[in-house]
Amino acid sequence: MSALGTVMRAGVRRRRVQTVVTGLAATMAVTASVLGGSLLVASDAPFDHAFAAQHGAHLTVGFDTARATADQIAGSAHAAGATASAGPFPTVSADPTGGPGLDLPAGLTLPPMSLVGRADAGGAVDDLTLTSGHWASGPGQLVVSADYAGPQLRIGQKLDFPSASGGVTELEVVGVARSVSRTADGWVVPAQIGGLTAKGARTGLQMLYRFAAATTEAQLTADRDAVAAAVPAGSFSGSRTWLSVKNSNASSTGVFIPFLTAFGLLGVLMSVLIVGNVVAGAVGSGTRRIGVLKAVGFTPGQVVRAYMGQALIPAVIGTVLGAVLGNLAAAQVLAATEQIYGTASLTVAPSVDLAVVAGTLLMVSVTALATALRAGRLRTVDALAVGRTPRSGRGRRAARISAALPLPRAVTLGLAQPFARPARALAMATAILFGATAVTFAFGLGSSLQRIQDSKRSTADVTVLTVAPPHSGTGPVPAPASGAAAGAAGGPGDPSGAGATTGGATTSAAVPGSVDTAAMARAIEAQSGTRAWFGVAQTEVTATGTTGSVDVTAFLGEASWSGYQMVSGTWFHRPGEAVAPTPFLTATGAKVGDTVVLTDHGTAVPVKITGEVFVTRNQGMTLLTDARTLAAAEPNLHAAYFSVALKSGVSRSGYTSALNTALRSTGAVAQIGDGGGTSQLLIMLDALTAALTLMLVAVAGLGVLNAVVLDTRERVHDLGVVKALGMTPRQTVSMVLASVTVVGAAGGAVGVPLGVALQRIVVPAMGRSAGLRLPASVLDVYHALPLPALGAGGLVIALLGALLPAGWAARTRTAVALRTE
């Protein structure tokens, strides 16, 4: 065993507090960095790799067969810039119902399916990946998309299509495939499409293109214009770019990146501070030991390596532990999003681990080297003569000022102590500042996330479900066991039992003639205790400038009290007006005040956008409007449920019982409103925020502990003097705690505004990662009451960190302290 190694190990064992602090600081930095780096890679690279491997379509275009022939559409394959194409494939939008082996709750139906006729899964564009089963080889067979919005369909299950022109058509699921371009919900042989088309409707045609230049929206717009120029005018019925698919896929993991970046930066900065402070403290408190080492023959380089090693040993252990914790946490987050990209499960990229570990150790080495060089430069005779006491005279003015304060002498002695070691006090204040910043930021982030969750909860006191089982006559539908008024669809007042997604199935609006929603509305209006009410119907339309369907929430009655939060503009007040979320406005290029043309069952419906609303349903591709807006296209649109607000003092249970009696003949069911469940994404964000905040606070507290331990040990002789003069153990504790109060209060006072500023930067960035703008109410979460309490957090961190050394100082025997130098 070399002498240098012996010195390193002895220093690590002797300075246990510094060892633990250095290790935890490295653990915190590595954990947050691995999490952030892994999610950053997961939100981008896997999609790009899958897109390249499957020759994904840069542009997917649907064509109207009434305006262009198949030959004309096929000719667009030679459009300027196109390098490959596939199609035209016949398409149809069909409405399946549960067939044999598929059990759906009463009143629930499957979402519409966009079916494409393809003879095989391969091709120059959109080379589909079969995840199970085989490709459709004849009529009656269906290959379903692994990304179908409905319930998971297994091989052998059968679906009925009752609206087909040839009567009820039954298809059997023979395979499950994934399209990285999301070109369809399912595929059949081309000859099957005609039989699935509803009476009086036409089939469409789909073309898939790849282009030489398609990496930006501007290039894709030019590519789309080139295709449009190659076909008859007006033949486009919709288009979708690969970037829109990629952005929607990446949003679920991308939302983690801003807040993990914030915590990662806090952790890295704190690690630099703590490691530098620990090594500097070791050098400062071990000046005499450095002189002894040099006197027995250690060279300056060996002294530097000895003190660097004392920092690197715990840092390496902390780095390894942080990498393990970061991988475990990232695996949990990625497990929730691995189905986004298909193929293999998402895992932490080895390059992330390597970069984070190497970067952290490099940071620790450079920081330790900068302070250890001071030890190497010390002259042997000076190190042996100086010892470890502070320079005389330092902090004298602070001591005189504190002595004049009307406080106990033990307290005034403690208040003056930080000024004897200003650099150490500044480092301790900075550590507390980071801790207070983390606590303030975590409070703001958690409050913002809670307000987002609250925005999805129903404001209704009572919900009336209008769905009747399509296979039965009359009679009430049993109310769902839970979540009846949950905002599962991204907005308030959307019961999971009616009009929302439940286990992949969607409820249909009441079938015309099956229930009398007009009679329900009259019964609600006439019921004693009703303050306000509105009905909600769900439908789908297309909008100019968008691809795919747009969900529409149509309100019957006054719904301005529904709880939706406005980002800008105002709620709609009359038919022909609507509010829309950010992604819809972005996709259409519209802004508040513009008019957007919807197409509902072939009818053009112009709507004026009066406001931007905060809604996450359907990736933000949704509209909220008055039901009368769609009256020309859907005159029989019925409410799927009603939301009712009660007058003050009215019992919800009594009202519900009385209303159920009045509604018995209509087949509707009234139930007490339910706030619904909590989003799994928000639960995960809250858990990560709490864990990372606790780690930062713990490291800040240990930084205080390290500084107070060093300070107390350096002043142990002085401690013996004041004990000999009559200072009691309780007064000793008061003196040590008082020594950190000014530093803690200062760190907290500066940390709170920094935490507020960080929340104002990170939360909007998280919204932008999901393509959303957040309402002001989500950001304005700090008020007069919590801010002083958050500021006091810095003082609490300081006092908690000083408790252990204060107890040690109180227990130190006077004689032992007087003999110590």
C-alpha positions in Angstrom: 0.0 0.0 0.0 1.6 3.3 -1.1 1.9 6.3 1.3 -0.2 8.4 -1.0 -3.1 5.8 -1.1 -2.9 5.6 2.7 -3.3 9.4 3.0 -6.2 9.4 0.6 -8.1 6.7 2.4 -7.4 8.2 5.8 -8.7 11.5 4.7 -11.9 10.0 3.4 -12.5 8.1 6.6 -11.6 11.0 8.9 -13.8 13.6 7.0 -17.0 11.5 6.9 -19.3 14.5 6.6 -17.4 15.9 3.6 -17.3 12.5 2.1 -21.1 12.1 2.3 -21.8 15.6 1.1 -19.5 15.1 -2.0 -21.1 11.7 -2.8 -24.7 13.0 -2.5 -23.9 16.1 -4.6 -22.6 13.9 -7.4 -25.6 11.6 -7.0 -28.0 14.4 -7.4 -26.3 15.8 -10.5 -26.0 12.5 -12.2 -29.5 11.3 -11.5 -31.1 14.5 -12.9 -28.8 14.5 -15.9 -29.4 10.9 -16.8 -33.1 11.4 -16.6 -33.0 14.6 -18.7 -30.6 13.2 -21.3 -32.5 9.9 -21.7 -35.8 11.6 -22.2 -34.2 14.0 -24.6 -32.9 11.2 -26.8 -36.2 9.2 -26.4 -38.3 12.1 -27.6 -36.4 12.3 -30.9 -34.0 9.6 -32.1 -36.3 6.5 -31.9 -38.9 8.0 -34.2 -36.3 9.1 -36.7 -34.8 5.6 -36.8 -38.2 3.9 -37.1 -39.2 6.4 -39.8 -36.1 5.7 -41.8 -36.3 1.9 -41.4 -40.0 1.8 -42.5 -39.5 4.4 -45.4 -42.2 6.5 -43.7 -44.3 8.9 -45.8 -43.2 12.5 -45.7 -46.7 13.4 -47.0 -49.9 11.5 -46.8 -52.7 12.9 -49.0 -56.4 11.9 -49.3 -58.1 12.6 -52.6 -61.8 13.2 -53.6 -62.6 10.7 -56.3 -65.4 13.0 -57.6 -62.7 15.6 -58.6 -59.9 13.4 -59.8 -59.5 9.9 -61.4 -57.2 7.2 -60.1 -54.9 7.7 -63.2 -54.7 11.5 -62.5 -53.8 10.9 -58.9 -51.2 8.2 -59.8 -49.6 10.8 -62.1 -48.8 12.9 -59.0 -46.0 10.4 -58.2 -43.9 12.5 -60.7 -44.4 15.7 -58.8 -41.4 18.0 -58.5 -39.1 16.8 -55.7 -40.8 13.4 -55.2 -38.4 10.5 -54.9 -40.8 7.7 -54.1 -44.6 7.1 -53.8 -47.1 4.5 -53.1 -50.8 4.2 -54.1 -53.3 5.3 -54.9 -55.0 3.1 -52.3 -58.8 3.1 -51.9 -60.0 4.4 -48.6 -63.2 4.5 -46.6 -64.3 5.7 -43.2 -66.4 3.0 -41.5 -68.1 2.7 -38.2 -67.5 -0.7 -36.6 -69.5 -2.3 -33.7 -68.5 -5.0 -31.3 -68.6 -8.4 -32.9 -68.2 -11.9 -31.4 -65.6 -12.0 -28.7 -65.5 -8.3 -28.1 -67.4 -7.3 -25.0 -68.1 -3.6 -24.6 -69.9 -1.8 -21.8 -73.5 -0.9 -22.4 -73.8 2.2 -24.6 -70.3 2.1 -25.8 -69.2 1.7 -29.4 -65.9 1.6 -31.2 -64.4 4.7 -32.7 -64.7 5.2 -36.5 -62.0 3.4 -38.5 -60.1 4.8 -41.4 -59.6 1.7 -43.6 -57.2 1.5 -46.5 -57.1 -1.1 -49.2 -53.6 -2.5 -49.6 -52.6 -5.8 -51.2 -49.5 -6.2 -49.1 -47.6 -4.6 -46.2 -44.4 -3.7 -48.0 -43.7 -0.9 -50.5 -41.4 1.9 -51.4 -43.2 4.1 -48.9 -44.7 3.3 -45.5 -43.4 -0.2 -45.2 -45.7 -1.6 -42.5 -44.4 -3.7 -39.7 -46.5 -6.7 -38.7 -46.4 -7.1 -35.0 -48.6 -10.2 -35.0 -50.6 -12.4 -37.3 -50.5 -12.1 -41.1 -51.5 -9.8 -43.9 -55.1 -9.8 -45.2 -55.2 -12.3 -48.1 -58.9 -12.0 -49.1 -62.3 -10.5 -48.3 -63.5 -10.7 -44.7 -60.1 -10.1 -43.2 -58.8 -7.1 -41.4 -55.3 -6.0 -40.3 -55.7 -3.5 -37.5 -53.3 -0.7 -36.6 -51.4 -1.1 -33.3 -52.1 2.6 -32.8 -55.9 2.3 -33.3 -57.7 4.6 -30.8 -60.2 1.9 -29.8 -59.7 -1.1 -27.5 -56.8 -3.5 -28.1 -58.0 -6.0 -30.8 -56.6 -9.5 -30.8 -56.2 -12.0 -33.6 -59.4 -13.8 -34.3 -61.7 -11.1 -33.0 -64.5 -10.1 -35.4 -66.0 -6.6 -36.0 -69.3 -5.8 -37.6 -69.8 -2.9 -40.0 -73.6 -2.4 -40.1 -73.6 0.8 -42.2 -71.9 -1.0 -45.2 -73.8 -0.6 -48.5 -74.0 -4.4 -48.9 -75.6 -4.9 -45.5 -73.9 -5.9 -42.3 -70.3 -6.9 -43.1 -68.2 -8.9 -40.7 -64.4 -8.7 -40.7 -62.0 -10.9 -38.8 -58.8 -9.5 -37.3 -56.0 -11.6 -38.9 -53.1 -9.3 -38.1 -51.8 -6.3 -36.2 -49.4 -3.8 -37.9 -47.8 -0.5 -37.2 -47.4 2.4 -39.6 -44.8 4.9 -38.5 -46.7 7.5 -40.6 -50.1 6.6 -39.0 -51.7 6.3 -42.4 -54.7 4.2 -41.4 -56.6 2.5 -38.5 -56.7 -0.7 -40.4 -56.1 -2.4 -43.8 -58.1 -4.7 -46.0 -57.7 -6.1 -49.5 -58.5 -3.4 -52.1 -61.6 -5.3 -53.3 -63.1 -5.1 -49.7 -63.3 -1.2 -49.6 -66.4 -0.9 -51.9 -68.5 -3.2 -49.8 -67.7 -1.2 -46.6 -68.8 2.1 -48.2 -72.1 3.4 -46.8 -75.0 3.9 -49.2 -74.7 7.1 -51.1 -71.1 7.7 -50.1 -68.0 7.5 -52.2 -64.7 5.9 -51.5 -61.5 8.0 -51.4 -58.0 7.5 -52.6 -54.8 7.8 -50.7 -51.3 8.6 -51.9 -48.1 8.4 -50.0 -45.0 10.4 -50.9 -41.3 10.8 -50.1 -39.4 13.8 -51.1 -35.7 14.8 -51.5 -36.3 17.9 -49.3 -38.8 17.4 -46.5 -37.1 18.3 -43.2 -38.9 21.6 -42.5 -42.4 22.8 -42.6 -41.5 25.2 -45.4 -40.1 22.4 -47.5 -43.2 20.2 -46.8 -45.5 23.1 -47.9 -43.6 23.4 -51.1 -43.8 19.6 -51.6 -47.6 19.7 -51.0 -48.0 22.5 -53.5 -46.0 20.5 -56.1 -48.5 17.6 -55.6 -51.5 19.9 -55.8 -50.2 21.3 -59.1 -50.0 17.8 -60.5 -53.7 16.9 -59.9 -57.0 18.6 -60.7 -57.8 21.7 -58.6 -59.8 21.0 -55.5 -59.2 17.2 -55.4 -57.3 17.3 -52.1 -59.6 16.1 -49.3 -56.9 16.2 -46.6 -53.1 15.9 -46.0 -50.7 15.1 -43.2 -47.0 15.6 -42.9 -44.5 13.4 -41.1 -43.5 16.3 -38.9 -47.0 16.5 -37.4 -46.8 12.8 -36.5 -43.4 13.2 -35.0 -44.3 16.2 -33.0 -47.4 14.6 -31.5 -45.4 11.5 -30.7 -42.6 13.4 -29.0 -44.8 15.6 -26.8 -45.4 13.0 -24.1 -41.7 12.7 -23.3 -40.7 16.2 -24.4 -42.8 17.7 -21.7 -40.3 16.3 -19.1 -37.3 17.9 -20.6 -37.6 21.6 -19.4 -38.2 20.8 -15.7 -35.5 18.0 -15.7 -33.1 20.4 -17.3 -33.8 22.9 -14.6 -33.2 20.3 -11.8 -30.2 19.0 -13.7 -28.6 22.5 -13.9 -29.4 23.1 -10.2 -27.8 19.8 -9.3 -24.7 20.4 -11.4 -24.2 23.9 -10.0 -24.7 22.7 -6.5 -22.2 19.9 -7.1 -19.6 22.3 -8.3 -20.2 24.5 -5.3 -20.2 21.7 -2.7 -17.2 19.9 -4.1 -15.2 23.1 -4.3 -16.3 24.1 -0.8 -15.5 20.6 0.7 -12.0 20.5 -0.8 -11.3 24.1 0.1 -12.5 23.4 3.7 -10.3 20.3 3.8 -7.3 22.3 2.7 -8.1 25.2 5.1 -8.7 23.0 8.1 -5.8 20.7 7.3 -3.1 23.3 6.8 -0.9 21.9 9.7 -1.4 18.3 8.3 -0.3 19.5 4.8 2.9 20.9 6.5 3.5 17.5 8.2 3.1 15.7 4.8 5.6 18.0 3.2 8.0 17.7 6.1 8.0 13.8 5.7 8.8 14.1 2.0 5.6 14.5 0.1 6.0 16.6 -3.1 3.6 19.4 -4.0 2.2 17.1 -6.8 1.6 14.3 -4.3 -0.2 16.7 -1.9 -2.4 17.9 -4.8 -3.2 14.3 -5.8 -4.0 13.4 -2.1 -6.6 16.1 -1.8 -8.0 15.4 -5.2 -8.3 11.7 -4.4 -10.2 12.6 -1.2 -12.8 14.3 -3.3 -12.8 11.9 -6.2 -13.4 8.7 -4.2 -16.8 9.7 -2.8 -17.6 11.5 -6.1 -17.0 8.2 -8.1 -19.3 6.3 -5.7 -22.0 9.0 -5.9 -21.7 9.1 -9.7 -22.2 5.4 -10.0 -25.2 5.5 -7.6 -26.7 8.5 -9.5 -26.3 6.6 -12.8 -28.1 3.6 -11.3 -30.9 5.8 -9.9 -31.2 7.8 -13.1 -31.5 4.6 -15.2 -34.2 3.2 -12.9 -36.2 6.5 -13.0 -35.8 6.9 -16.7 -36.9 3.3 -17.3 -40.1 4.0 -15.4 -40.8 7.1 -17.5 -39.9 5.5 -20.8 -42.0 2.4 -20.0 -45.1 4.7 -20.2 -44.1 6.0 -23.6 -42.4 3.1 -25.3 -45.5 2.2 -27.4 -45.3 5.6 -29.1 -42.5 4.5 -31.5 -43.3 0.8 -31.9 -40.5 -1.8 -32.5 -38.3 -2.3 -29.4 -38.7 -0.9 -25.9 -37.1 2.4 -25.1 -34.0 2.2 -23.0 -31.4 4.6 -21.7 -28.8 5.2 -24.4 -25.3 4.1 -23.3 -24.0 7.3 -24.8 -26.1 9.2 -22.2 -24.7 7.3 -19.3 -21.1 7.7 -20.7 -21.5 11.4 -21.3 -23.1 12.1 -17.9 -20.6 10.0 -15.9 -17.6 11.3 -17.7 -18.8 14.9 -17.5 -19.6 14.7 -13.8 -16.2 13.2 -12.9 -14.4 15.8 -15.1 -16.3 18.6 -13.3 -15.4 17.2 -9.9 -11.8 16.7 -11.0 -11.4 20.3 -12.3 -13.1 21.8 -9.2 -11.1 19.7 -6.8 -7.9 20.5 -8.7 -8.5 24.2 -8.5 -8.7 24.1 -4.7 -6.1 21.4 -4.1 -3.5 23.4 -5.9 -3.5 25.8 -3.0 -2.4 22.9 -0.7 0.4 22.1 -3.1 1.7 25.7 -3.1 1.8 26.1 0.6 5.4 26.3 2.0 6.2 23.7 4.6 7.3 26.1 7.3 4.2 28.4 6.8 1.8 25.4 7.0 3.4 24.1 10.2 3.4 27.6 11.8 0.0 28.9 10.7 -2.2 26.0 11.9 -5.9 26.3 11.1 -7.2 29.3 13.0 -8.6 32.2 11.0 -6.5 35.3 10.5 -6.6 37.6 13.5 -8.8 40.6 13.2 -11.2 39.2 10.6 -14.8 39.7 11.6 -14.0 42.1 14.4 -16.4 44.8 13.2 -19.2 42.3 12.9 -18.4 41.1 16.4 -18.7 44.6 17.8 -21.9 45.3 16.0 -23.5 42.0 17.1 -22.4 42.6 20.7 -24.4 45.8 20.8 -27.6 44.0 19.9 -30.1 43.4 22.7 -29.8 39.6 22.5 -28.2 37.0 24.7 -24.4 36.9 24.5 -24.4 33.4 23.1 -26.6 34.5 20.2 -24.5 37.5 19.4 -21.3 35.5 19.4 -22.9 33.1 16.8 -24.2 36.0 14.6 -20.7 37.3 14.2 -19.0 33.9 13.3 -19.8 33.8 9.6 -17.9 37.1 9.0 -14.7 35.5 10.3 -14.9 33.1 7.3 -16.7 35.1 4.6 -15.8 32.8 1.7 -17.1 29.8 3.6 -20.2 31.7 4.6 -20.8 32.8 1.0 -20.6 29.1 -0.2 -23.0 28.0 2.5 -25.4 30.8 1.6 -25.2 29.8 -2.0 -26.0 26.2 -1.2 -29.0 27.3 0.9 -30.0 29.6 -2.0 -30.1 26.6 -4.4 -32.2 24.6 -1.9 -34.6 27.5 -1.4 -34.8 27.9 -5.2 -35.6 24.2 -5.6 -38.3 24.3 -3.0 -39.9 27.5 -4.4 -39.7 26.1 -7.9 -41.2 22.7 -6.8 -44.0 24.5 -5.1 -44.8 26.5 -8.2 -44.5 23.6 -10.5 -46.7 21.4 -8.4 -49.3 24.1 -8.1 -49.3 24.7 -11.8 -49.7 21.0 -12.5 -52.5 20.8 -10.0 -54.3 23.7 -11.7 -53.9 22.0 -15.0 -55.5 18.9 -13.5 -58.2 21.0 -11.9 -59.0 22.5 -15.3 -60.0 19.0 -16.5 -62.3 18.4 -13.6 -66.1 18.9 -13.9 -67.6 21.9 -12.3 -71.0 20.2 -12.3 -72.7 19.2 -9.1 -74.8 16.6 -10.9 -74.3 14.8 -14.2 -77.1 13.3 -16.2 -76.1 10.4 -18.5 -78.3 10.1 -21.6 -76.7 7.0 -23.2 -79.1 4.1 -23.7 -77.9 0.6 -24.7 -78.4 0.3 -28.4 -79.3 -3.4 -28.1 -82.0 -3.0 -25.5 -85.3 -1.1 -25.3 -85.7 1.4 -22.5 -84.5 1.5 -19.0 -81.8 3.3 -17.2 -78.1 2.7 -17.9 -76.2 1.8 -14.7 -73.9 4.6 -13.7 -70.2 4.1 -14.0 -68.5 3.1 -10.8 -66.1 5.9 -10.8 -64.9 8.9 -12.7 -68.3 9.8 -13.9 -67.5 13.4 -14.3 -63.8 13.1 -15.0 -62.2 15.4 -17.5 -60.6 12.4 -19.2 -60.9 14.0 -22.6 -58.8 17.0 -21.7 -61.5 19.4 -20.5 -64.0 19.7 -17.6 -67.3 18.1 -17.5 -66.6 15.2 -19.8 -68.0 12.1 -18.1 -66.0 8.9 -18.7 -69.3 7.2 -19.0 -70.6 9.3 -21.8 -68.8 11.0 -24.6 -65.3 10.3 -23.5 -62.7 7.6 -24.0 -63.0 4.7 -21.6 -60.6 1.8 -22.1 -60.2 2.7 -25.8 -63.9 2.7 -26.6 -66.0 5.8 -27.1 -69.6 6.4 -26.2 -71.9 7.4 -28.9 -74.4 10.2 -28.6 -77.9 8.9 -27.9 -79.2 7.2 -31.0 -82.1 9.4 -32.4 -85.3 8.0 -31.1 -83.7 5.9 -28.4 -83.9 8.7 -25.7 -85.6 12.0 -25.6 -83.0 14.5 -24.7 -85.4 17.4 -25.1 -87.6 15.9 -22.4 -84.5 15.5 -20.2 -83.6 19.1 -20.6 -87.1 20.1 -19.7 -87.0 17.9 -16.6 -83.7 19.4 -15.5 -84.9 23.0 -16.1 -88.1 22.3 -14.1 -86.4 20.6 -11.2 -86.3 22.7 -8.0 -82.7 23.6 -7.1 -81.4 23.9 -10.6 -79.2 27.0 -11.0 -77.7 26.3 -14.5 -77.3 23.4 -16.9 -75.9 22.5 -20.3 -75.8 19.4 -22.5 -72.7 18.1 -24.3 -72.7 16.3 -27.7 -69.5 14.9 -29.3 -68.9 14.7 -33.0 -66.1 14.8 -35.5 -65.5 17.1 -38.5 -62.7 18.1 -40.8 -61.3 21.6 -41.0 -59.7 23.5 -43.8 -55.9 23.3 -43.5 -55.9 20.3 -41.2 -55.5 16.6 -41.8 -57.4 13.9 -40.0 -60.5 14.5 -37.9 -61.2 17.4 -35.5 -63.2 16.6 -32.4 -66.1 18.9 -31.7 -67.7 19.4 -28.3 -71.1 21.0 -29.0 -73.0 22.5 -26.1 -76.7 22.7 -25.7 -77.5 25.6 -23.4 -75.3 28.2 -21.7 -71.9 26.6 -20.9 -69.7 29.6 -20.0 -69.6 28.2 -16.4 -68.2 24.9 -17.6 -64.7 25.5 -16.2 -62.7 25.7 -19.4 -59.8 28.1 -19.0 -59.2 30.8 -21.6 -55.7 31.6 -22.8 -56.9 34.6 -24.8 -60.1 36.0 -26.3 -63.5 35.2 -24.9 -65.9 32.3 -24.7 -68.4 31.9 -27.6 -71.8 33.5 -27.1 -73.9 32.6 -30.2 -74.1 30.0 -33.0 -71.4 30.3 -35.5 -68.7 31.0 -32.9 -66.2 28.6 -31.3 -63.2 28.5 -29.1 -60.1 26.4 -30.0 -56.9 25.3 -28.3 -53.4 26.2 -29.5 -52.6 23.1 -31.6 -55.8 23.6 -33.7 -55.0 27.3 -34.3 -51.4 26.3 -35.2 -52.5 23.6 -37.6 -55.0 25.9 -39.4 -52.9 29.0 -39.2 -55.8 30.8 -37.7 -55.9 33.3 -34.8 -58.6 34.7 -32.6 -61.0 36.6 -34.7 -60.5 34.5 -37.9 -63.1 32.3 -39.5 -62.4 28.6 -40.1 -64.5 26.5 -42.4 -65.5 23.1 -41.0 -66.9 20.2 -43.1 -69.5 18.2 -41.3 -71.2 15.3 -43.2 -70.4 17.1 -46.4 -71.8 20.4 -45.3 -69.5 23.5 -45.1 -69.9 25.2 -41.7 -68.0 28.5 -41.2 -67.2 29.3 -37.5 -65.5 32.4 -36.1 -62.8 31.8 -33.5 -63.6 34.0 -30.5 -61.0 32.7 -28.1 -58.1 30.3 -27.4 -59.0 27.8 -24.8 -56.8 25.4 -22.8 -57.8 21.8 -23.9 -55.5 18.8 -24.4 -58.1 16.4 -25.9 -57.1 14.8 -29.2 -53.7 16.4 -29.1 -55.5 19.8 -29.1 -57.2 19.1 -32.4 -60.7 20.0 -31.1 -63.3 22.8 -31.1 -65.9 23.9 -28.6 -69.0 25.5 -30.0 -72.8 25.9 -29.6 -74.7 22.9 -30.9 -76.8 25.2 -33.1 -73.6 25.9 -35.1 -73.9 22.3 -36.5 -77.7 22.3 -36.9 -77.6 22.4 -40.7 -75.3 19.4 -40.9 -76.5 17.4 -37.9 -80.0 18.4 -37.0 -80.4 15.3 -34.8 -77.3 15.8 -32.8 -78.2 14.8 -29.2 -76.5 15.4 -25.9 -74.5 12.5 -24.6 -74.8 14.0 -21.1 -75.9 17.0 -19.1 -74.0 19.0 -16.5 -76.0 20.6 -13.8 -75.1 23.3 -11.2 -77.2 23.6 -8.1 -78.4 26.6 -6.2 -76.6 27.4 -2.9 -77.6 25.1 -0.1 -79.3 22.4 -2.2 -78.4 18.9 -1.2 -76.7 17.1 -4.2 -77.9 13.6 -3.0 -81.5 14.8 -2.5 -81.5 16.7 -5.8 -80.1 13.6 -7.7 -82.8 11.3 -6.2 -85.6 13.7 -7.1 -84.2 14.2 -10.6 -83.9 10.5 -11.2 -87.6 10.2 -10.4 -88.4 12.8 -12.9 -86.1 11.3 -15.6 -87.3 7.7 -15.1 -89.5 7.7 -18.2 -86.6 9.1 -20.4 -84.1 6.3 -19.6 -81.5 8.8 -18.3 -79.6 8.5 -15.1 -78.6 11.4 -12.8 -75.6 11.0 -10.5 -73.6 13.2 -8.2 -70.7 14.9 -10.1 -67.2 13.4 -9.6 -64.0 15.2 -9.9 -62.4 12.3 -11.7 -59.0 10.7 -11.5 -55.6 12.2 -11.8 -53.5 12.0 -15.0 -50.7 9.4 -14.8 -48.4 11.9 -16.5 -49.1 14.5 -13.8 -48.6 11.9 -11.1 -45.2 11.0 -12.6 -44.2 14.7 -12.9 -45.2 15.3 -9.3 -43.3 12.3 -8.1 -40.1 13.2 -10.0 -40.4 16.8 -8.8 -40.7 15.7 -5.1 -37.8 13.3 -5.4 -35.4 15.7 -7.1 -36.4 18.6 -4.7 -35.8 16.4 -1.7 -32.4 15.5 -3.1 -31.4 19.1 -3.6 -32.6 20.1 -0.2 -30.7 17.2 1.4 -27.5 18.3 -0.4 -28.0 21.9 0.6 -28.5 20.8 4.2 -25.4 18.7 4.1 -23.5 21.6 2.6 -24.5 23.6 5.7 -23.6 20.7 7.9 -20.1 20.4 6.3 -19.5 24.2 6.7 -20.6 24.3 10.4 -18.6 21.1 11.2 -15.5 22.7 9.8 -16.1 26.0 11.6 -16.9 24.3 14.9 -13.8 22.1 14.8 -11.6 25.1 13.9 -12.9 27.0 16.9 -12.9 24.1 19.3 -10.3 25.9 21.5 -12.4 29.0 21.6 -15.4 26.8 22.5 -13.5 25.5 25.5 -12.7 29.0 26.6 -16.4 30.1 26.6 -17.4 26.9 28.3 -14.8 27.5 31.0 -16.3 31.0 31.5 -19.8 29.4 32.1 -21.5 28.8 28.8 -24.1 26.0 29.2 -24.8 23.3 26.6 -28.1 25.0 25.7 -26.3 28.3 25.1 -23.7 26.5 23.0 -26.5 25.1 20.8 -27.9 28.6 20.5 -24.5 30.0 19.5 -24.0 27.4 16.8 -27.6 27.8 15.4 -27.3 31.6 15.5 -24.1 31.3 13.4 -26.3 30.1 10.4 -29.4 32.3 10.8 -28.1 35.3 8.9 -26.7 33.0 6.1 -29.9 31.0 6.0 -32.2 34.0 5.9 -30.1 35.6 3.1 -30.1 32.4 1.1 -33.8 32.0 1.4 -34.5 35.7 0.5 -32.6 35.4 -2.7 -33.7 31.8 -3.5 -37.4 32.6 -3.5 -37.4 35.1 -6.4 -35.1 32.8 -8.3 -37.5 29.9 -7.8 -40.4 32.1 -9.0 -38.4 33.1 -12.1 -37.5 29.5 -12.8 -41.2 28.5 -12.6 -42.1 31.2 -15.0 -39.5 29.9 -17.5 -39.9 26.2 -17.1 -43.7 25.8 -17.0 -44.4 27.6 -20.2 -41.6 25.7 -21.8 -43.3 22.4 -20.8 -46.5 23.7 -22.4 -44.7 24.5 -25.6 -43.2 21.0 -25.6 -46.8 19.7 -25.8 -47.8 22.3 -28.4 -49.9 24.3 -25.9 -50.0 27.8 -24.5 -51.0 27.9 -20.9 -53.5 30.3 -19.3 -52.3 32.9 -16.9 -54.1 31.1 -14.0 -51.8 28.2 -14.4 -48.7 30.4 -14.0 -50.0 32.8 -11.3 -49.7 30.4 -8.3 -47.5 32.5 -5.9 -49.4 34.7 -3.5 -48.6 36.8 -0.5 -49.2 34.0 2.0 -46.9 31.2 0.7 -44.0 33.5 -0.3 -42.8 34.3 3.3 -43.1 30.7 4.2 -41.0 29.7 1.2 -38.5 32.4 2.1 -38.3 30.9 5.6 -37.4 27.6 4.0 -33.8 28.8 3.6 -33.6 29.4 7.3 -35.1 26.0 8.0 -32.5 24.3 5.8 -29.7 26.2 7.6 -31.0 25.3 11.1 -31.5 21.6 10.2 -28.0 21.4 8.7 -26.5 23.0 11.9 -28.3 20.8 14.4 -25.9 17.9 14.5 -22.7 20.0 14.9 -24.5 22.1 17.5 -25.2 19.0 19.5 -21.6 17.9 19.1 -20.3 21.3 20.3 -22.7 21.1 23.3 -21.4 17.7 24.3 -17.7 18.6 24.0 -16.0 18.5 27.4 -14.4 21.8 28.4 -11.0 20.2 29.3 -10.8 18.3 25.9 -11.7 21.5 24.0 -9.0 23.6 25.9 -6.3 21.0 25.0 -7.2 21.0 21.3 -5.2 23.1 18.9 
